[in-house]
Amino acid sequence: MPLVDTAELLRAAYAARRGLLAFNVVTLEHAEAIAAGAETAGAPAILAVSENTVRFHGGRPGPVAAAAAAVARSSGAPLALHLDHVESTELLHAAPAAGFGSVMFDASRLPYAENVEATAYAVRFGHGHGMWVEAELGRVGGKPGDAHTPGVRTDPAEAAEYAAATGVDALAVAVGSSHAMTERTAVLDHALIAELRRALSVPLVLHGSSGVPDGELRRAVGAGMTKINVGTALNAAFTGAVRAALAGDARTVDPRGCLRTAREAMAETVAAFLKAVAP
């Protein structure tokens, strides 16, 4: 199936008040697992490559993007390619040539006025190169300097002002989730999600969804959340499967066996998340 634009998938999900899952790609096996899980669930999904992953692959976005795009094109599921948590202007500028149809530009660490200025530039650049642009307002926990407290939640009035000032196509908001959670214990502020949905005319994005239970995710979508980002849950499935496979045969040297089980475990995780938010 041809690679689908993130904008196309997001507009459809937003209009129908459905959830759209974005899963982080680190290795080729991640991309293959996301495609397999989406096919199993019969749902679209987004392949998200983060700036951290680009850095892991030598700072070159092209190879990992090309691999993920090739997997998407060979899949029977509608899949889009997204560049996530970009803080580097250099990487932003490299995104179109690498084949990304969308980018999440993350200036959330900056003071508000500087965040607006940097994000508005990213939006102008992105739109000028045919890319859909997401940004973040409020501090989603789990990264250095962040705090997982009510005091860092996104304010609806400020969010509406920010969206108007920057022209973003979607907004990641802080409503109770946290990056890098390995236990699904997060409790979301559903009243705040509904208030943000009313205040904004662009899709809302939930980062740190690996730590959010299925029921909370379904309620979040019902309250107005559209894009749901999942990363740590796939990595936990990957490393858990590899650890178990290697422990079962201390003499193995061929990585394909443990990578196969890791890919299968991630595909099951992807399908489970997709089915959890299915209408």
Rosetta silent file (secondary structure, phi, psi, omega in degrees, C-alpha in Angstrom):
SEQUENCE: MPLVDTAELLRAAYAARRGLLAFNVVTLEHAEAIAAGAETAGAPAILAVSENTVRFHGGRPGPVAAAAAAVARSSGAPLALHLDHVESTELLHAAPAAGFGSVMFDASRLPYAENVEATAYAVRFGHGHGMWVEAELGRVGGKPGDAHTPGVRTDPAEAAEYAAATGVDALAVAVGSSHAMTERTAVLDHALIAELRRALSVPLVLHGSSGVPDGELRRAVGAGMTKINVGTALNAAFTGAVRAALAGDARTVDPRGCLRTAREAMAETVAAFLKAVAP
SCORE:     score description
SCORE:     0.000 S_00000001
   1 L     0.000  140.795  178.267    0.000    0.000    0.000 S_00000001
   2 L   -60.456  150.277  174.246    1.347    3.505   -0.721 S_00000001
   3 L   -60.918  133.695 -176.684    2.698    5.484    2.224 S_00000001
   4 L   -99.975  144.354  175.879   -0.163    7.592    3.622 S_00000001
   5 L   -69.262  138.105  175.248    0.201   11.206    4.762 S_00000001
   6 H   -55.739  -41.041 -178.643   -0.079   11.703    8.509 S_00000001
   7 H   -57.663  -40.260 -179.721   -2.439   14.616    7.799 S_00000001
   8 H   -63.438  -45.623  179.829   -4.849   12.323    5.964 S_00000001
   9 H   -66.522  -41.450 -178.038   -4.987    9.828    8.825 S_00000001
  10 H   -67.831  -41.544 -179.891   -5.283   12.543   11.491 S_00000001
  11 H   -61.443  -42.404 -179.457   -8.049   14.442    9.741 S_00000001
  12 H   -65.390  -44.162 -179.319  -10.125   11.275    9.382 S_00000001
  13 H   -66.080  -41.455 -179.276   -9.574   10.242   13.011 S_00000001
  14 H   -63.289  -44.958 -178.557  -10.280   13.753   14.321 S_00000001
  15 H   -64.752  -35.101 -177.747  -13.509   14.080   12.358 S_00000001
  16 H   -92.154    0.428 -176.437  -14.738   10.668   13.527 S_00000001
  17 L    55.157   44.577  174.794  -13.500   11.172   17.134 S_00000001
  18 L  -106.905  159.116  174.089  -11.379    8.026   16.847 S_00000001
  19 L   -87.298  143.017  175.059   -7.937    7.368   18.269 S_00000001
  20 E  -122.808  121.394 -175.569   -4.937    7.097   15.936 S_00000001
  21 E   -89.566  136.620  172.060   -1.892    5.307   17.319 S_00000001
  22 E  -118.088  127.341 -176.865    1.701    6.370   16.640 S_00000001
  23 E  -117.002  136.552 -178.242    4.424    3.863   17.554 S_00000001
  24 E   -73.811  134.193  175.663    8.119    4.633   17.922 S_00000001
  25 L  -101.686  126.778  174.133   10.541    2.976   15.506 S_00000001
  26 L  -114.903  -43.609 -179.383   14.052    2.223   16.771 S_00000001
  27 L  -126.120  172.622  175.690   15.098   -0.726   14.612 S_00000001
  28 H   -58.530  -37.424 -179.924   13.855   -2.403   11.433 S_00000001
  29 H   -62.692  -34.774  175.309   12.154   -4.985   13.636 S_00000001
  30 H   -60.232  -48.451 -178.420   10.117   -2.203   15.278 S_00000001
  31 H   -61.492  -43.711  179.424    8.837   -1.037   11.890 S_00000001
  32 H   -63.552  -38.555 -179.751    8.011   -4.592   10.804 S_00000001
  33 H   -67.902  -40.051  178.885    6.212   -5.236   14.084 S_00000001
  34 H   -62.943  -43.676  178.563    4.129   -2.057   13.798 S_00000001
  35 H   -62.386  -44.832 -179.428    3.080   -3.022   10.278 S_00000001
  36 H   -64.529  -42.646  179.330    2.224   -6.568   11.357 S_00000001
  37 H   -65.054  -39.059  178.012    0.268   -5.381   14.391 S_00000001
  38 H   -65.952  -38.992  177.291   -1.679   -2.851   12.318 S_00000001
  39 H   -64.088  -42.885  178.959   -2.549   -5.546    9.783 S_00000001
  40 H   -61.224  -42.755 -177.481   -3.740   -7.857   12.577 S_00000001
  41 H   -81.444  -13.488 -177.152   -5.896   -5.119   14.106 S_00000001
  42 L    65.191   40.810 -174.704   -7.132   -3.877   10.738 S_00000001
  43 L  -135.293  154.098  173.062   -6.236   -0.311   11.687 S_00000001
  44 L   -75.593  163.919  177.532   -4.050    2.532   10.423 S_00000001
  45 E  -158.779  167.526  178.526   -0.986    3.613   12.389 S_00000001
  46 E  -115.802  132.365  172.962    1.933    6.020   12.340 S_00000001
  47 E   -91.252  112.912 -174.626    5.596    4.983   12.252 S_00000001
  48 E  -109.632  122.697  177.203    7.360    7.578   14.424 S_00000001
  49 E  -108.341  120.480 -176.364   11.118    8.068   14.323 S_00000001
  50 E   -88.688  163.919  174.384   12.411   10.296   17.121 S_00000001
  51 H   -59.890  -37.154  177.395   15.400   12.622   17.152 S_00000001
  52 H   -61.067  -38.750  179.032   16.933   10.299   19.758 S_00000001
  53 H   -69.709  -39.798  175.241   16.615    7.391   17.315 S_00000001
  54 H   -59.216  -42.923  178.000   18.172    9.428   14.513 S_00000001
  55 H   -61.861  -40.399  177.812   21.058   10.195   16.869 S_00000001
  56 H   -60.683  -34.919 -179.470   21.345    6.466   17.678 S_00000001
  57 L   -92.216   34.243  172.773   21.665    5.766   13.944 S_00000001
  58 L    82.262   12.580  178.652   24.621    8.097   13.555 S_00000001
  59 L    80.036    7.910 -178.672   22.665   11.337   13.190 S_00000001
  60 L  -108.398  112.046 -177.766   21.508   10.434    9.678 S_00000001
  61 H   -74.193  -23.876 -173.343   17.692   10.371    9.295 S_00000001
  62 H   -57.731  -53.160 -175.774   17.741    8.988    5.746 S_00000001
  63 H   -61.584  -47.246 -178.099   18.540    5.288    6.308 S_00000001
  64 H   -68.675  -35.310  177.622   16.080    4.644    9.170 S_00000001
  65 H   -66.610  -41.900 -179.700   13.376    6.679    7.405 S_00000001
  66 H   -63.829  -40.505  179.711   13.920    4.778    4.148 S_00000001
  67 H   -65.121  -45.594 -179.481   13.699    1.431    5.940 S_00000001
  68 H   -64.547  -41.056  179.593   10.509    2.388    7.778 S_00000001
  69 H   -64.830  -38.660  178.741    8.945    3.769    4.600 S_00000001
  70 H   -63.916  -40.204  176.878    9.804    0.576    2.681 S_00000001
  71 H   -62.887  -43.786 -178.753    8.107   -1.506    5.375 S_00000001
  72 H   -61.958  -42.086 -177.364    5.044    0.745    5.223 S_00000001
  73 H   -68.797  -25.044  179.897    4.796    0.479    1.442 S_00000001
  74 L   -91.565   -0.666 -177.241    4.924   -3.314    1.585 S_00000001
  75 L   -90.439  155.612  174.535    2.233   -3.468    4.280 S_00000001
  76 L   -88.664   -1.682 -179.695   -1.480   -4.005    3.789 S_00000001
  77 L  -100.964  149.421  175.102   -2.259   -1.440    6.508 S_00000001
  78 L   -71.633  116.366 -176.071   -2.460    2.339    6.006 S_00000001
  79 E  -130.243  142.127  178.339    0.774    3.641    7.547 S_00000001
  80 E  -118.689  161.987 -178.454    2.342    7.110    7.756 S_00000001
  81 E  -117.537  124.942 -171.424    5.915    8.230    8.523 S_00000001
  82 E  -131.721  140.706  175.862    6.488   10.841   11.228 S_00000001
  83 E  -102.150  121.947 -166.834    9.586   12.514   12.730 S_00000001
  84 E  -110.847  147.496  173.958    9.105   12.890   16.476 S_00000001
  85 E    50.335   53.559  179.093   10.404   15.206   19.233 S_00000001
  86 E   -85.679  121.605  174.366   12.629   17.293   16.994 S_00000001
  87 L  -108.811  -21.388 -177.017   14.578   19.974   18.847 S_00000001
  88 L   -87.296  124.257  176.178   17.305   20.469   16.247 S_00000001
  89 H   -63.883  -33.658  178.270   16.609   22.947   13.450 S_00000001
  90 H   -60.980  -43.059  178.552   19.144   21.058   11.342 S_00000001
  91 H   -69.024  -39.062  174.983   17.112   17.870   11.650 S_00000001
  92 H   -54.505  -45.833 -178.540   13.899   19.770   10.905 S_00000001
  93 H   -66.445  -27.069 -179.208   15.495   20.994    7.683 S_00000001
  94 H   -83.526  -13.418 -172.056   16.544   17.428    6.780 S_00000001
  95 H   -61.462  -46.536 -177.586   13.066   15.956    7.307 S_00000001
  96 H   -60.802  -44.823 -178.706   11.497   16.578    3.870 S_00000001
  97 H   -65.427  -27.181  179.604   14.396   15.067    1.930 S_00000001
  98 H   -79.797   -8.708  175.185   14.344   12.032    4.239 S_00000001
  99 L    98.995    9.027  179.806   10.718   11.375    3.268 S_00000001
 100 L   -76.582  134.548  178.263    8.846   12.384    6.431 S_00000001
 101 L   -92.265   -8.819 -179.247    5.301   13.597    5.862 S_00000001
 102 E  -155.580  160.565 -179.583    5.016   15.127    9.334 S_00000001
 103 E  -146.596  141.544  170.450    7.146   16.340   12.201 S_00000001
 104 E  -102.608  110.145  179.144    6.649   17.006   15.897 S_00000001
 105 E   -93.278  121.932 -171.484    8.764   20.068   16.705 S_00000001
 106 L  -109.628   96.891  175.043    9.468   20.151   20.429 S_00000001
 107 L  -110.006   22.995 -172.779   10.265   23.584   21.847 S_00000001
 108 L   -67.338  -18.469  178.686    8.479   22.832   25.132 S_00000001
 109 L   -77.277  -16.437 -177.116   11.643   23.336   27.183 S_00000001
 110 L   -81.480  156.366  170.492   11.812   26.981   26.102 S_00000001
 111 L   -57.055  156.487 -170.834   10.023   29.879   27.806 S_00000001
 112 H   -52.026  -51.230 -176.096    6.586   30.483   26.306 S_00000001
 113 H   -61.546  -39.661  179.270    7.513   33.370   24.007 S_00000001
 114 H   -71.531  -35.178  175.355   10.565   31.527   22.661 S_00000001
 115 H   -59.926  -47.433 -179.910    8.507   28.354   22.224 S_00000001
 116 H   -59.839  -46.707 -177.605    5.993   30.302   20.118 S_00000001
 117 H   -62.910  -47.404 -178.126    8.715   31.894   17.987 S_00000001
 118 H   -66.760  -40.680 -177.728   10.602   28.637   17.360 S_00000001
 119 H   -71.168  -38.711  177.586    7.437   26.637   16.693 S_00000001
 120 H   -60.199  -39.224  176.251    5.979   29.251   14.350 S_00000001
 121 H   -64.087  -44.615 -179.898    9.178   29.024   12.298 S_00000001
 122 H   -60.336  -38.340  178.845    8.953   25.200   12.276 S_00000001
 123 H   -66.324  -45.083  178.885    5.351   25.437   11.058 S_00000001
 124 H   -60.325  -44.307  179.308    6.262   27.857    8.260 S_00000001
 125 H   -65.126  -47.703 -178.038    9.110   25.600    7.178 S_00000001
 126 H   -59.908  -49.125 -179.391    7.047   22.435    7.468 S_00000001
 127 H   -64.203  -33.912  178.136    4.078   23.784    5.550 S_00000001
 128 H   -68.151  -17.494  179.516    6.415   25.173    2.918 S_00000001
 129 L  -117.071   20.973  173.866    7.726   21.657    2.374 S_00000001
 130 L    74.663   20.813 -178.964    4.411   19.814    2.511 S_00000001
 131 L  -106.040  141.099  171.739    4.748   18.581    6.105 S_00000001
 132 E   -80.888  138.930 -172.462    2.077   18.484    8.823 S_00000001
 133 E  -124.522  126.968  174.629    3.483   19.927   12.099 S_00000001
 134 E  -107.022  150.727  175.553    2.760   18.965   15.704 S_00000001
 135 E  -140.216 -179.447 -176.639    4.055   20.846   18.746 S_00000001
 136 E  -133.709  137.474  175.069    3.871   20.620   22.533 S_00000001
 137 E  -133.381  131.035 -170.965    2.609   22.964   25.219 S_00000001
 138 L    95.755  165.467 -175.392    2.873   22.044   28.885 S_00000001
 139 L  -111.377  109.515  175.248    5.429   19.618   30.198 S_00000001
 140 L   -78.393  124.692 -172.390    4.774   15.923   29.626 S_00000001
 141 E   -64.573  171.812  173.346    6.673   14.154   32.399 S_00000001
 142 L   101.932    0.619  177.732    9.444   11.597   32.100 S_00000001
 143 L  -124.616  157.654 -178.056   12.247   13.728   30.663 S_00000001
 144 L   -51.896  129.610  179.294   14.961   15.733   32.461 S_00000001
 145 L    90.053   -9.994  179.741   13.490   18.831   34.049 S_00000001
 146 L   -87.673  157.663  177.081    9.912   17.636   33.739 S_00000001
 147 L  -134.365  131.530 -179.000    7.562   17.068   36.641 S_00000001
 148 L   -90.632   70.908 -176.585    4.581   14.718   36.652 S_00000001
 149 L  -135.991  159.304  178.645    2.379   17.028   38.709 S_00000001
 150 H   -57.853  -27.296 -178.203   -0.900   18.917   38.188 S_00000001
 151 H   -65.399  -14.271 -179.262    1.075   22.162   38.050 S_00000001
 152 H  -105.492   11.132  178.839    2.497   21.274   34.649 S_00000001
 153 L   -67.942  152.426  179.841   -0.849   20.536   32.966 S_00000001
 154 L   -74.454  132.263  178.165   -1.701   22.414   29.783 S_00000001
 155 L   -87.439  126.093 -176.482   -3.970   25.426   30.251 S_00000001
 156 H   -57.858  -43.050 -179.211   -6.811   25.487   27.650 S_00000001
 157 H   -64.913  -43.808  177.982   -6.816   29.261   27.166 S_00000001
 158 H   -64.684  -37.610  179.277   -3.056   29.339   26.727 S_00000001
 159 H   -62.947  -42.793  178.489   -3.270   26.343   24.369 S_00000001
 160 H   -63.957  -42.209  177.436   -5.790   28.133   22.143 S_00000001
 161 H   -62.900  -42.167 -178.724   -3.599   31.242   22.090 S_00000001
 162 H   -65.401  -45.386 -179.862   -0.525   29.127   21.310 S_00000001
 163 H   -61.860  -40.746  179.472   -2.218   27.237   18.465 S_00000001
 164 H   -67.735  -38.385 -176.654   -3.385   30.502   16.895 S_00000001
 165 H   -73.587  -30.300 -175.122    0.050   32.131   17.246 S_00000001
 166 H  -100.603  -27.061 -176.951    2.002   29.205   15.801 S_00000001
 167 L    77.060   21.964 -177.858   -0.407   27.710   13.257 S_00000001
 168 L   -63.912  154.725 -179.475    0.296   24.144   14.409 S_00000001
 169 L   -91.330  -18.509  177.259   -1.694   21.261   12.944 S_00000001
 170 E  -159.571  157.505 -175.368   -1.910   19.308   16.228 S_00000001
 171 E  -133.408  122.801  172.620   -0.933   19.896   19.830 S_00000001
 172 E   -80.459  129.676 -174.165    0.617   17.528   22.357 S_00000001
 173 E  -124.069  153.445  178.521   -0.770   18.387   25.777 S_00000001
 174 L   -94.870  109.490 -176.683    0.113   17.535   29.360 S_00000001
 175 L  -132.750   15.658  176.072   -2.911   15.843   30.953 S_00000001
 176 L   124.549   -7.883  177.120   -1.378   13.280   33.312 S_00000001
 177 L   -88.227  168.765 -178.529    0.711   10.895   31.207 S_00000001
 178 E  -147.622  138.952  177.640    4.482   10.599   31.449 S_00000001
 179 L   -63.774  153.189  168.889    7.201    9.420   29.082 S_00000001
 180 L    66.556   20.744  176.196    9.117    6.191   29.751 S_00000001
 181 L   -75.025  135.142  179.130    6.615    4.602   32.165 S_00000001
 182 L  -104.060   -5.588  174.196    7.036    0.827   32.408 S_00000001
 183 L  -122.239  140.761 -174.756    3.857    0.248   34.448 S_00000001
 184 L   -90.230   75.305 -174.173    0.408    1.228   33.174 S_00000001
 185 L  -122.179    2.069 -176.747   -0.711    3.218   36.194 S_00000001
 186 L   -67.629  141.778  175.793   -1.202    6.760   34.835 S_00000001
 187 L  -116.269  122.287 -175.378   -4.524    8.468   35.558 S_00000001
 188 L   -91.805  156.540  177.191   -5.519   11.112   33.035 S_00000001
 189 L   -92.275   88.824 -174.238   -7.436   14.340   33.572 S_00000001
 190 H   -69.609  -31.045  176.808  -10.401   13.601   31.292 S_00000001
 191 H   -65.430  -39.140  178.210  -12.221   16.797   32.187 S_00000001
 192 H   -67.232  -39.956  177.494   -9.170   18.769   31.075 S_00000001
 193 H   -58.324  -45.831  179.782   -8.983   16.762   27.818 S_00000001
 194 H   -63.306  -38.826  179.274  -12.625   17.664   27.075 S_00000001
 195 H   -66.881  -40.263  177.854  -11.959   21.317   27.893 S_00000001
 196 H   -65.475  -39.483  178.008   -8.913   21.350   25.602 S_00000001
 197 H   -60.748  -41.294  179.574  -10.938   19.757   22.808 S_00000001
 198 H   -68.585  -33.580 -174.814  -13.542   22.516   23.114 S_00000001
 199 H   -79.941  -21.530 -172.612  -10.886   25.247   23.208 S_00000001
 200 L  -117.967  153.967  176.759   -8.915   24.044   20.172 S_00000001
 201 L  -111.669   16.323  177.024   -9.720   23.318   16.549 S_00000001
 202 L  -121.891  156.528 -179.826   -6.719   21.001   16.001 S_00000001
 203 L   -61.329  144.639  174.785   -6.242   17.373   17.114 S_00000001
 204 E   -92.206  146.269 -177.418   -4.905   16.713   20.606 S_00000001
 205 E  -122.997  133.179  178.306   -1.928   14.395   21.073 S_00000001
 206 E  -106.439  110.358  173.983   -1.188   12.201   24.101 S_00000001
 207 L   -89.326  159.877  177.927    2.501   11.479   24.629 S_00000001
 208 L    70.462   34.809 -174.297    3.690    8.861   27.125 S_00000001
 209 H   -79.406   -9.751  177.996    0.772    6.516   26.464 S_00000001
 210 H   -59.503  -29.943 -178.141    2.707    3.333   27.330 S_00000001
 211 H   -92.772   10.527 -176.994    1.923    4.012   30.980 S_00000001
 212 L  -105.249  125.333  179.113   -1.808    4.580   30.425 S_00000001
 213 L   -63.136  158.026 -178.165   -4.225    1.645   30.990 S_00000001
 214 H   -53.530  -46.999 -177.996   -6.578    0.599   28.191 S_00000001
 215 H   -61.257  -38.805  177.584   -9.649    1.976   29.935 S_00000001
 216 H   -66.244  -38.073  178.018   -7.985    5.349   30.448 S_00000001
 217 H   -64.722  -43.794  179.424   -6.995    5.462   26.765 S_00000001
 218 H   -62.771  -41.990  178.286  -10.550    4.720   25.661 S_00000001
 219 H   -64.937  -37.482  179.886  -11.892    7.431   27.976 S_00000001
 220 H   -63.634  -43.009  177.715   -9.280    9.871   26.689 S_00000001
 221 H   -64.028  -42.636  178.278  -10.352    9.288   23.088 S_00000001
 222 H   -62.455  -31.826 -179.769  -13.977    9.696   24.112 S_00000001
 223 H   -79.855  -17.532  177.244  -13.116   12.979   25.834 S_00000001
 224 L   135.465    3.088  177.740  -11.397   14.334   22.722 S_00000001
 225 E   -77.513  143.023 -179.236   -7.871   12.936   22.377 S_00000001
 226 E  -115.124  -60.527 -175.627   -6.923   11.901   18.823 S_00000001
 227 E   -93.465  128.081 -176.215   -3.262   10.914   18.392 S_00000001
 228 E  -117.820  116.711 -176.838   -1.911    8.417   20.927 S_00000001
 229 E   -96.819  130.766  179.937    1.898    7.970   21.098 S_00000001
 230 E  -130.406  128.266  177.940    3.395    4.661   22.274 S_00000001
 231 L  -135.666  -58.578 -174.265    7.101    3.897   22.574 S_00000001
 232 H   -59.241  -35.063 -178.673    8.272    2.355   25.831 S_00000001
 233 H   -61.800  -36.479  177.398    5.741   -0.500   25.665 S_00000001
 234 H   -69.341  -42.139  179.570    7.313   -1.722   22.415 S_00000001
 235 H   -65.324  -35.839  177.257   10.821   -1.508   23.833 S_00000001
 236 H   -65.356  -41.360  177.360    9.737   -3.420   26.927 S_00000001
 237 H   -64.432  -42.393  179.829    8.267   -6.161   24.737 S_00000001
 238 H   -60.410  -57.191 -174.908   11.434   -6.229   22.610 S_00000001
 239 H   -67.127  -34.545  177.588   13.938   -6.439   25.456 S_00000001
 240 H   -63.560  -42.063  179.951   11.798   -8.863   27.451 S_00000001
 241 H   -68.181  -41.456  179.215   11.593  -11.269   24.518 S_00000001
 242 H   -64.621  -43.767 -179.853   15.321  -11.011   23.776 S_00000001
 243 H   -60.379  -43.822 -179.644   16.220  -11.519   27.429 S_00000001
 244 H   -67.225  -40.805 -178.825   14.044  -14.628   27.657 S_00000001
 245 H   -65.523  -41.797 -179.609   15.349  -16.075   24.389 S_00000001
 246 H   -71.433  -35.006  177.903   18.990  -15.647   25.368 S_00000001
 247 H   -66.707  -28.835 -179.148   18.385  -17.024   28.850 S_00000001
 248 H   -76.098  -19.036  179.214   16.846  -20.127   27.265 S_00000001
 249 L  -150.040   93.001 -176.082   19.974  -20.898   25.247 S_00000001
 250 L   -67.651  -12.975 -177.081   23.206  -19.452   26.573 S_00000001
 251 L   -96.147   -5.232 -176.196   25.151  -20.858   23.597 S_00000001
 252 L   -65.842  141.041  176.382   23.213  -19.151   20.804 S_00000001
 253 L  -124.462  -14.974  179.509   25.163  -16.760   18.577 S_00000001
 254 L   -83.608  117.130 -175.728   22.675  -16.176   15.740 S_00000001
 255 L   -74.056  -12.056 -172.760   20.646  -13.048   16.610 S_00000001
 256 H   -64.746  -34.086 -179.932   17.788  -13.885   14.248 S_00000001
 257 H   -63.367  -49.456 -177.603   16.017  -16.201   16.665 S_00000001
 258 H   -72.907  -31.829  176.835   15.774  -13.696   19.500 S_00000001
 259 H   -68.393  -33.650  177.530   15.030  -10.835   17.105 S_00000001
 260 H   -64.261  -45.944  179.590   12.180  -12.853   15.603 S_00000001
 261 H   -66.110  -34.376  177.698   10.625  -13.399   19.027 S_00000001
 262 H   -65.561  -43.215  179.301   11.152   -9.717   19.833 S_00000001
 263 H   -63.212  -40.770  178.815    9.408   -8.679   16.621 S_00000001
 264 H   -65.394  -40.579  179.307    6.499  -10.994   17.365 S_00000001
 265 H   -64.823  -41.088  178.229    6.181   -9.656   20.914 S_00000001
 266 H   -66.684  -39.358  179.111    6.124   -6.077   19.664 S_00000001
 267 H   -61.594  -40.185  177.019    3.541   -6.919   16.986 S_00000001
 268 H   -63.376  -39.832  178.806    1.267   -8.363   19.670 S_00000001
 269 H   -64.848  -43.714  178.199    1.724   -5.202   21.737 S_00000001
 270 H   -59.506  -49.329 -178.743    0.895   -2.983   18.751 S_00000001
 271 H   -60.857  -40.151 -179.741   -2.252   -4.964   17.946 S_00000001
 272 H   -63.386  -43.583  178.435   -3.360   -4.857   21.581 S_00000001
 273 H   -64.203  -43.039 -178.671   -3.022   -1.057   21.783 S_00000001
 274 H   -62.784  -42.969  179.930   -4.840   -0.601   18.472 S_00000001
 275 H   -69.230  -28.086 -178.591   -7.705   -2.844   19.555 S_00000001
 276 H   -66.270  -31.503 -178.070   -7.886   -1.080   22.941 S_00000001
 277 L  -105.462    5.718  179.427   -8.852    2.239   21.354 S_00000001
 278 L   -64.664  141.841  179.021  -10.937    0.811   18.492 S_00000001
 279 L   -68.599    0.000    0.000  -14.483    2.206   18.413 S_00000001
